[in-house]
Amino acid sequence: MRKISNGVPLLVVGSVAFDSIKTPFGKANKTLGGSASYFSLAASYFVRPAVVAVVGEDFRSADEKKFLDRKINIQGLQKAKGKTFSWGGEYSFDLNSRVTKFLHLNVFEKFNPLLSPNHKNADYIFLGNIAPKLQLNVLKQIKNPKLIGLDTIDFWINTQKKALLQVLKLVNVFVINEEEARELTKEHNLLKAAKGIKGIMGIMGKKGLLIIKRGEYGLLMFNRDSSIFHLPGFPLEDVVDPTGAGDSFAGGMFGYLAKTRDLSTNNFKKACAVGSTMASFCVEDFGTKRLESLKAGDIAKRLKAFKNLTDF
Ligand code: AMP
């Protein structure tokens, strides 16, 4: 079927949150966060993404403006009775690990992600970190996607593992961090954990790939042809808040894929470098701040430096 011109090139369904974050370098209170926020802001430098999520009556117009300023389509951002999802996290000097201080699902408890006809026809879909039952619900509505990505977090591995395994069978690209990969498979060794996860992924996943994120140490990409690609993290002098790095990675990656519409293994590698570049910007300031006002030149310059770092 021919796509209508105002179609959605990239759809993300995920959380939009108020985050309270503490790191050794400072803190932020009730700042805009959530998987769909980081994802869409990072992707907005490549295509015009659409967000499907829910917020409460306390959601601020200043935060809505952050999406609109980046031309993100928020027609699917529902406003429900109650409070916006909120999450609190604290990091020690090892910024690779964090403790969740609180998590209030609030309006997410009753959220039903209803997709509009335009959303249903999106080519590239990303199921950001939300309840796996909701992710399944989205998958039932989409029509003819070219690529479906999935992310999750330890909270859902611990509370909705069965539903998560069901979603995993239906997606092409699974992005997970190393501790979660270990937790999901009960395997310490990442090669064995990757084998376990690829075994769970269905036929779509066998054609797709698995990305294990390793914080500042970069990522491992397990390809459909069983080859492995490794990318380091971009070395930074000043990391102040790692929150959202994974979602920004996925947003940059899927934004680039939706823009280039090339699903070759080589282009997936480039998309990973773009994703890692967007994540490197994200962690340089608290919350979504750094992702709100990047210049195309900033991104191109850092990508070039990234290429020089890994090319030999
Ligand atoms: P990341 O640092 O990439 O893992 O993403 C952190 C973001 O995920 C924060 O902005 C949180 O608001 C959001 N988040 C944390 N826990 C959950 C959860 N259980 N469901 C949905 N979003 C969450």
Residues whose N, C-alpha, C, O or C-beta is under 5 A from the ligand:
A	BS01	AMP	S15 A17 D19 G33 G34 S35 W87 N129 I130 F155 P242 T243 G244 A245 G246 D247
